[in-house]
Amino acid sequence: MAKEKNNPRNKDSMLFRQLTRLFSGPIVNYRAQTQRKFRRRALNKFEGDFKSAQGLQFKKTAYNPFDGLNSDHLLHQDRALRYNDFDQMEFTPEIASAMDIYADEITTSTNLTPLLSIDCYNQEIKDILNALYHNVLNVEHNLFGWARTMCKYGDFFLYLDIDDTQGIRSAIGLPPVEVERLEGEDPTNSNYIQYQWNSGGLTFENWQIAHFRVLGNDRYAPYGTAVLEPARRIWRQLTLLEDAMMAYRIVRSPERRVFYFDVGTVAPQDVEQFMEKAKTQLKRNQVVDPSTGRVDLRYNPMSIDEDYFIPVRGAQGGTRIESLPGGSYTGDIDDVKYLRDKLFSALKIPASYLSRAEGGDEDKATLAQKDIRFARTIQRLQRAIVSELEKIGIVHLYTLGFRSEDLINFKLSLNNPSKIAELQELEHWKVKFDAASGATEKFFSRRWIGKHFFGLSDEEILQNQREMFYDAWLDQQLEGAAEGGE
């Protein structure tokens, strides 16, 4: 019975209410300072006398952008149509490869640089989070699929299976099209969030779901915007144009023959029967069905090997055969290339990553700049993933009993996907250091250099000087120990 009271799946348990209260607002570690506290008291001294500029208290009204059943229905209907388009778009090889490239760049790792880095001063918390992400969630294997789904749909919902003693035990992915994010349902708290799984008939609290979403476009709020969203219209045009091009090549490209038959004195009502008999003798092959013994003369009336038969009479000439040339634009695909280039632009992936055709061969300088620009896009997506991974870590630590600043005093980071961007950043710092070392020679002080070259505050400059003093003292102690043999 006691265990049932702490079970997070029980809505009446204390842990369920505590987690719901914790994630019903922003998790911020506010610094309490004495001067700020006294200043706040001075500002709030007349709070009871002046409610507003007119002496009347303001009335707070909750604003819900998705209020109304009609607008909510239209929103989710459009969302289902978008997700259906995204599923169809993946049948295009370029788009499927683009999604793989996005996921690969987000989850890049090497033997020296692990996939996920944890920065925390508390070694106990660091070990707990390391076991959570690598042993329970298995991010080395699962993060690729999570990132790919998030880029494809703009959303990814992960259900967290939580135990009151073990914390998060597993994570289960939910279909994005079946999950709705409910905001503004509580008029007293605008930060209260729930998730509704339509097909499962379940409603989850904010701490039970990790919602990976790509923010940046308010049109689809509170859901994310897919990487494929800018390419939807171009993909439709390209698909239609490719189908039209294939149909034109099949129908118009074959060279056909025109048979002119002299019908002579054949009566007008018998011309059609005469032409059918002539076509049968020239083109059709009689096939006898062995089961019924009937003669099968069926064939495709507009196959690529069919010709045209035209009856002529009198002065138009006798029986003759002419060649009709095929379509003359079967090799022109400039319009397809135009739409394909626009598709690459919408996906924000350099053309050389996906194609070896025109535009795929670029010089090293141009490709390096495009690689750096693409790395910035990947880093923006990485921040969306890291924010939800940190939320998962906070839920795990709170369930295990950690409170206060221990919940947020850790940082997660993914690797930089571009080595060229790292080299450019190092070159930038090298130039800064060379300029700073030259400016300190009889021109400016170290404090001035720290402020204007590196943007350091007075506290950071003082801290840096203390650390430099400690480094010098430590070097002196090491030299003394080496000389003394101890």
C-alpha positions in Angstrom: 0.0 0.0 0.0 2.9 2.4 0.8 4.5 1.6 -2.5 1.2 2.4 -4.3 1.2 5.9 -2.7 4.6 6.7 -4.3 3.9 5.0 -7.6 4.2 7.8 -10.3 1.6 6.0 -12.5 -1.0 6.6 -9.7 -2.5 10.0 -10.0 -3.3 10.1 -6.3 0.3 9.5 -5.3 2.5 12.2 -3.8 5.2 11.7 -6.4 2.7 12.2 -9.2 1.5 15.5 -7.7 5.0 16.7 -7.0 6.2 16.1 -10.6 3.1 17.7 -12.0 3.7 20.8 -9.9 7.4 20.9 -10.7 6.8 20.8 -14.5 3.8 23.2 -14.5 6.2 26.1 -14.7 9.7 27.1 -15.7 12.5 25.3 -13.8 14.8 28.2 -12.9 17.4 28.5 -10.2 16.9 32.0 -8.9 19.8 33.6 -7.0 18.8 35.2 -3.7 20.8 38.3 -2.9 20.4 40.6 0.0 20.5 43.9 -1.9 17.9 42.7 -4.4 15.7 41.5 -1.6 15.7 44.9 0.1 15.2 46.7 -3.3 12.2 44.5 -4.0 10.7 45.3 -0.6 11.0 49.0 -1.4 9.3 48.6 -4.7 6.5 46.5 -3.2 5.9 49.0 -0.3 2.9 50.6 -2.1 1.6 47.5 -3.7 -1.5 47.5 -1.5 -2.4 51.1 -2.4 -1.8 51.3 -6.1 -3.3 48.5 -8.2 -2.9 50.3 -11.5 -2.5 53.7 -13.0 -6.2 54.5 -12.3 -6.3 53.0 -8.9 -8.1 49.9 -10.1 -6.8 46.4 -10.2 -6.1 45.0 -13.6 -8.2 42.0 -14.6 -6.1 39.2 -15.9 -7.7 37.2 -18.8 -6.2 34.0 -20.0 -5.5 33.9 -23.7 -5.7 30.6 -25.5 -4.7 30.7 -29.2 -6.4 27.3 -29.8 -9.7 28.1 -28.1 -12.7 26.7 -29.9 -13.5 23.3 -31.2 -13.6 24.4 -34.8 -10.2 25.9 -34.9 -8.7 23.0 -33.0 -10.2 20.5 -35.4 -8.8 22.4 -38.4 -5.4 22.6 -36.8 -5.1 18.9 -36.3 -6.6 18.1 -39.7 -4.0 20.2 -41.4 -1.4 18.5 -39.2 -2.5 15.1 -40.3 -2.3 16.1 -44.0 1.2 17.5 -43.5 2.3 14.2 -41.9 0.8 12.2 -44.7 2.8 14.4 -47.2 6.0 13.8 -45.2 5.4 10.0 -45.4 4.9 10.2 -49.2 7.9 12.5 -49.6 10.3 9.9 -48.2 9.7 7.7 -51.2 11.8 10.2 -53.1 15.4 9.0 -52.9 16.9 12.5 -52.5 14.6 13.3 -49.6 15.2 10.0 -47.8 19.0 10.5 -48.2 18.6 14.1 -46.8 16.9 12.7 -43.7 19.7 10.2 -43.2 22.3 13.0 -43.6 20.5 15.2 -41.0 20.3 12.4 -38.5 24.0 11.4 -39.1 25.2 14.9 -38.7 23.2 15.4 -35.4 24.5 12.2 -33.9 28.1 12.3 -35.1 30.7 10.8 -32.8 34.2 9.3 -32.9 36.3 7.1 -30.6 37.8 10.2 -28.9 34.6 12.2 -28.8 31.5 10.4 -27.4 28.1 11.1 -28.7 26.7 12.8 -25.6 28.9 14.7 -23.1 27.7 15.4 -19.6 29.2 18.5 -17.7 28.4 18.3 -14.0 30.5 19.2 -11.0 28.8 16.6 -8.8 30.3 13.2 -9.7 27.4 11.3 -8.2 24.8 13.1 -10.4 27.1 12.7 -13.4 27.3 8.9 -12.9 23.6 8.6 -12.5 23.0 10.6 -15.7 25.6 8.6 -17.5 23.9 5.4 -16.6 20.5 6.9 -17.6 21.5 8.1 -21.1 23.9 5.3 -22.1 22.4 2.2 -20.3 18.7 2.9 -20.0 18.0 5.1 -23.0 20.9 3.8 -25.1 21.4 7.1 -26.9 24.2 5.6 -29.1 21.6 3.4 -30.8 18.3 5.2 -30.4 19.2 8.9 -30.8 19.6 8.5 -34.6 16.0 7.3 -35.0 14.7 10.0 -32.7 16.6 12.7 -34.5 15.4 11.5 -37.9 11.8 11.4 -36.9 12.0 14.8 -35.4 13.5 16.2 -38.6 10.9 14.4 -40.7 7.8 15.5 -38.9 9.0 18.4 -36.7 7.8 16.4 -33.6 8.7 13.3 -31.8 7.0 12.1 -28.6 8.7 9.8 -26.2 6.8 8.2 -23.3 8.9 7.8 -20.1 8.2 4.7 -18.0 9.0 5.9 -14.4 9.4 3.9 -11.2 9.5 5.6 -7.8 12.7 3.8 -6.8 14.6 3.3 -10.1 13.6 6.5 -11.8 13.2 6.2 -15.6 13.3 2.5 -16.6 12.6 2.8 -20.3 11.4 5.1 -23.0 8.8 4.3 -25.7 8.2 6.3 -28.9 4.7 7.3 -29.7 3.3 8.0 -33.2 3.5 11.7 -33.8 0.3 12.0 -35.7 -1.7 10.4 -32.9 -0.5 12.6 -30.0 -1.8 16.1 -29.3 -0.2 18.7 -27.1 -2.7 20.4 -24.8 -1.9 24.0 -23.7 -4.0 26.6 -22.0 -6.4 24.0 -20.6 -5.9 25.4 -17.0 -7.1 29.0 -16.8 -5.2 29.5 -13.5 -1.8 28.4 -15.0 -0.8 29.1 -18.5 2.3 26.8 -18.2 0.3 23.7 -17.5 0.8 21.2 -20.4 -0.7 17.8 -21.0 -0.5 15.3 -23.9 -3.3 13.2 -25.3 -2.8 10.0 -27.2 -5.9 9.7 -29.3 -5.7 6.0 -30.4 -4.6 4.9 -27.0 -7.3 6.9 -25.2 -4.7 8.1 -22.6 -3.8 11.5 -21.2 -0.2 12.1 -19.9 1.3 14.9 -17.8 4.1 17.1 -19.0 6.8 15.1 -17.1 5.6 11.8 -18.6 6.3 12.8 -22.2 9.5 14.2 -23.8 8.4 16.3 -26.7 11.2 16.8 -29.2 10.2 19.6 -31.5 11.8 22.0 -34.0 10.6 25.5 -33.0 11.0 28.6 -35.1 7.7 28.9 -37.0 4.8 30.1 -35.1 2.4 29.0 -37.7 2.4 25.4 -36.5 2.7 26.2 -32.7 2.7 24.5 -30.3 4.1 21.8 -32.5 7.4 21.8 -34.4 8.1 22.7 -38.0 9.5 19.8 -40.0 12.7 20.1 -42.0 10.7 18.9 -45.0 8.0 21.7 -44.7 9.7 24.2 -47.1 10.0 21.4 -49.7 6.4 20.3 -49.8 5.3 22.5 -52.7 8.4 21.9 -54.7 8.1 18.1 -54.1 4.6 18.1 -55.5 5.7 20.1 -58.6 8.7 17.9 -59.2 6.6 14.7 -58.8 4.0 15.9 -61.3 6.7 17.1 -63.8 8.5 13.7 -63.6 5.2 11.8 -64.2 4.4 14.1 -67.1 7.9 13.7 -68.5 7.6 9.9 -68.3 4.2 9.8 -69.9 5.4 12.1 -72.8 8.3 9.8 -73.4 6.2 6.6 -73.5 3.5 8.0 -75.7 5.3 10.4 -78.0 8.9 9.1 -78.2 8.3 5.9 -80.4 8.5 6.3 -84.1 5.2 5.2 -85.7 4.1 4.4 -89.2 1.1 5.7 -91.1 -0.7 3.2 -93.4 -2.8 4.8 -96.2 -5.2 2.2 -97.7 -6.9 2.8 -101.0 -10.5 1.8 -100.3 -11.3 2.1 -104.0 -14.9 1.2 -104.7 -15.7 0.0 -101.2 -19.0 1.3 -100.0 -18.8 4.1 -97.3 -20.6 1.9 -94.7 -18.1 -0.9 -95.3 -14.9 1.1 -95.0 -14.6 0.6 -91.2 -15.0 -3.1 -91.5 -12.5 -3.2 -94.4 -9.9 -1.2 -92.3 -10.3 -3.5 -89.3 -9.8 -6.6 -91.5 -6.6 -5.0 -92.9 -5.2 -4.2 -89.4 -6.0 -7.7 -88.3 -4.1 -9.2 -91.1 -1.1 -6.8 -90.6 -0.7 -6.4 -86.8 -2.8 -8.9 -84.8 -1.6 -12.4 -84.0 -4.4 -14.9 -83.4 -3.9 -16.7 -80.2 -6.1 -19.8 -79.4 -7.1 -20.2 -75.8 -6.4 -23.9 -75.0 -9.1 -24.1 -72.4 -12.0 -22.8 -74.4 -10.7 -23.1 -78.0 -11.7 -19.4 -78.7 -9.5 -17.1 -80.7 -8.1 -14.2 -78.7 -7.5 -11.0 -80.7 -7.2 -8.6 -77.7 -4.2 -6.2 -77.5 -3.4 -2.8 -76.2 -5.0 -0.3 -78.6 -2.3 2.3 -78.0 0.8 0.3 -77.4 4.1 1.6 -78.5 4.2 -0.7 -81.5 0.8 0.4 -82.8 0.5 2.4 -86.0 -2.1 4.6 -87.7 -4.4 3.3 -90.5 -6.1 5.9 -92.6 -8.4 5.1 -95.6 -7.9 7.2 -98.8 -10.0 7.3 -101.9 -9.6 8.5 -105.5 -7.3 11.6 -106.1 -5.7 11.3 -102.6 -3.5 8.6 -103.9 -3.1 4.8 -103.6 -2.0 2.6 -100.8 1.3 3.8 -99.2 3.2 3.8 -95.9 4.9 6.8 -94.3 6.9 7.2 -91.1 5.7 9.6 -88.4 8.7 10.9 -86.2 8.5 10.6 -82.4 8.6 13.5 -79.9 11.5 15.9 -80.3 11.7 17.0 -76.6 12.4 13.7 -74.9 15.9 14.6 -73.9 15.2 18.0 -72.5 15.1 17.9 -68.7 16.1 21.5 -67.8 12.8 22.1 -66.0 13.3 19.0 -63.9 16.8 20.2 -63.0 15.4 23.6 -62.0 12.9 22.1 -59.6 15.5 19.7 -58.3 17.8 22.6 -57.4 15.0 24.3 -55.7 14.3 21.1 -53.7 18.0 21.1 -52.5 17.7 24.7 -51.5 14.6 24.0 -49.5 16.3 21.1 -47.7 19.3 23.3 -46.9 21.7 20.5 -47.9 24.6 21.3 -50.4 23.9 19.7 -53.8 27.3 17.9 -53.7 26.0 15.9 -50.7 23.3 14.3 -52.7 24.1 14.6 -56.4 27.0 14.3 -58.8 25.2 16.1 -61.6 25.4 19.8 -62.6 26.0 21.8 -59.5 27.5 18.9 -57.6 31.1 19.6 -58.4 32.1 22.6 -56.4 35.5 24.0 -55.4 36.9 23.4 -52.0 36.4 27.0 -50.7 32.7 27.1 -51.7 32.0 23.7 -50.3 33.8 24.6 -47.0 31.5 27.6 -46.6 28.4 25.6 -47.3 29.6 23.0 -44.8 29.9 25.6 -42.1 26.5 27.0 -42.9 24.9 23.6 -42.8 26.7 22.9 -39.5 24.8 25.9 -38.0 21.5 24.4 -39.0 22.5 21.1 -37.4 23.5 22.8 -34.2 20.1 24.5 -34.0 18.5 21.0 -34.3 20.9 19.7 -31.7 19.8 22.3 -29.2 16.2 21.1 -29.6 17.3 17.6 -28.8 19.5 18.6 -25.9 16.7 20.6 -24.2 14.5 17.5 -24.0 17.3 15.2 -23.0 17.9 17.6 -20.1 14.2 17.5 -19.2 14.5 13.7 -19.1 17.5 14.0 -16.8 15.6 16.4 -14.4 12.7 13.9 -14.2 15.0 11.1 -13.4 16.9 13.0 -10.7 13.7 14.3 -9.0 12.3 10.8 -8.9 15.5 9.5 -7.2 15.2 12.2 -4.5 17.4 15.1 -5.7 16.0 18.6 -5.2 16.8 22.3 -5.6 19.9 23.3 -7.6 21.0 19.6 -8.1 18.2 19.3 -10.7 19.6 21.9 -13.1 23.3 22.1 -12.4 24.3 19.9 -15.4 24.7 20.5 -19.1 24.5 18.2 -22.0 26.2 18.7 -25.4 26.4 16.9 -28.7 29.4 17.1 -31.0 30.1 19.7 -33.6 29.3 18.1 -36.9 31.8 20.2 -38.9 35.5 19.9 -38.4 36.0 22.8 -40.8 33.9 25.0 -38.5 36.1 24.0 -35.6 39.3 24.8 -37.5 37.9 28.2 -38.6 37.0 29.0 -34.9 40.5 28.0 -33.8 42.0 30.2 -36.5 39.8 33.1 -35.4 41.1 32.7 -31.8 44.7 32.4 -33.0 44.4 35.8 -34.7 42.8 37.3 -31.6 45.7 36.0 -29.4 48.3 37.3 -31.8 46.7 40.7 -31.9 46.3 40.8 -28.1 50.0 39.9 -27.5 51.1 42.6 -29.9 48.8 45.2 -28.2 50.2 44.6 -24.7 53.7 45.7 -25.7 53.8 49.4 -24.5 50.3 50.2 -25.7 47.5 48.7 -23.6 47.2 46.9 -20.2 46.0 43.3 -19.8 42.7 44.5 -18.3 42.0 46.7 -21.4 42.8 43.8 -23.7 40.6 41.5 -21.7 37.7 43.9 -21.9 37.9 45.0 -25.5 39.3 41.9 -27.3 37.7 39.1 -25.3 34.7 40.9 -23.7 35.6 39.9 -20.1 33.9 41.5 -17.1 35.9 42.9 -14.1 34.9 39.8 -12.1 36.1 37.5 -14.9 39.4 39.4 -15.3 40.0 39.2 -11.5 39.2 35.4 -11.5 41.6 35.0 -14.4 44.4 36.7 -12.6 43.9 34.5 -9.6 44.0 31.4 -11.7 47.2 32.6 -13.5 48.8 33.3 -10.1 47.8 29.8 -8.9 49.3 28.3 -12.1 52.5 30.1 -11.6 52.7 29.0 -8.0 52.0 25.4 -9.0 54.7 25.4 -11.6 57.2 26.7 -9.1 56.2 24.0 -6.6 56.6 21.3 -9.4 60.1 22.7 -10.3 61.2 22.7 -6.7 60.0 19.1 -6.2 61.9 18.0 -9.4 65.1 19.6 -8.1 64.7 18.2 -4.6 63.9 14.7 -5.9 60.6 14.6 -4.0 
